[in-house]
Amino acid sequence: MGNNVNNKLHIAGCRGDDVISFSTGMYRADQIANAFQGQLPDIAARACEVLKKYHKIDINPHFFQNGLECEVLSANSQGWKKGKVQIKFELEFIPEQGEEIHKDEIIQSDLDTLRAAVDSK
């Protein structure tokens, strides 16, 4: 297997140039993702230390970025399947339940205003 794994932190629910506002400041989504991406080797190393010390699971930190070759035996399959296991991190924006409805209402209201202006001419 090749190492064609994309090591970029995935951004979901928003674009990289979208601005995210926290109580502590405003940042572009790609700025947060890039900063976090730079910390992944340290996070992976620490996670692997904890797995080994407390759970007796000995995994190389490359598991987080490049994946590790492995075999999986599934109860509903015929024998072992070779492949790769990888943990992926993702920055995801999840809108509140009513947020999408509110945006739709604003868009509809703007369309109604635009239609009224066109109809009055």
N, C-alpha and C positions, 0 to 999 in steps of 0.2 A: 504494500500500500504506500502511496506517495504522501508527502506532507503538504497537501494542498489545502490545509485547514486555514480558514480565515480567522486571524487572531484579533480582529477588531471587535470591540464591544458593540453589540447590536443595539440599535435604538428603535423602539417600537412605539406606536401611538402618537408620534410626533416626528418632525424632521430635525436634522442636525442644526439648522439655523433658527429653529424655534427658540424663544426665550422662556426659561422656567424661572418663576419667581418664588422664592422661599422667604420666610420671615427674616432670614439673615442676609439676603441679597438676591440679585438676578444674574442668571448665567445662561449661556446658550447650551442647548442639549449636547452638541458635539464637544463643547468645552468640558462639561462634566464627564462625558464618556471618555474623552482623551486623558483626563486627569486620573480617572479610575483605572483606565487601561494601563497606565504607568505603574500602578500599585499592584496589579494582578500577580506578578511574580512573588512579592512579599506575602500577599494574601494566600496564595497557593502554598508557599512554603510553611506558613503558620498552620494552615488547615491540615496539611499532611503530618505535621508534628502532632497535632491534637488527635488525628485519626490513629496514629501509631501508638501514642502514649495511653489514650483512654479506651480505644476500641480494638487495638491489636491489628489494625488494618495498615499494611505497609505499601503505600502508593507513592510513586515518583511525582514531584510537583509539576512535571511536564504534562501530567494528566489534564490539567486545567487549560493549557494553551494548545498543545499538539495532540492530545488524546493518547491513549495507550492501546497497543495491540492486545487483543484478548480473544477468548472464545466464550460463547454463551450456550448453555444447555437449557432449552426451554421445554416445559412439560408437554407442549403440544407440537413439538417438532421431531424430526428424525435426526438425532445426533447433534453434535456440536456445530455451531456456526462461527466462523472466524470473522473478525471485524475489529472495530476500534470503539472505545468508550471515551467520551469527552464530556467535561462539565463546561457549560457555556453561561456567561453572564450577560444580562440584558438590562438596559435602561428602558423602562416602559412607563409611558404616561397612561394612566387609567382614569378617564373622566368619571365624575360622580354621576349617579343615576340620572338626576334631573338635568344635568349639564347639556347633554345632547339635545334634549327636547327644547331647552331654553335657546340654544343656537338656532334650531330649526324655526322656532317662533320668531326670532329676530330676523332671520333671512326672509321668512314669509311676510313679516311686517314691512321690511324694506322693499320686497317685490310689490306688495300692495300699494305702497307709497309711489313707487315708480310707475305702476300701471295707472294709478289715478292721475299722475302728472301727464302721462302720455294721452290718456283719454280726454283730458281737459283741453288739449290743444287742437 
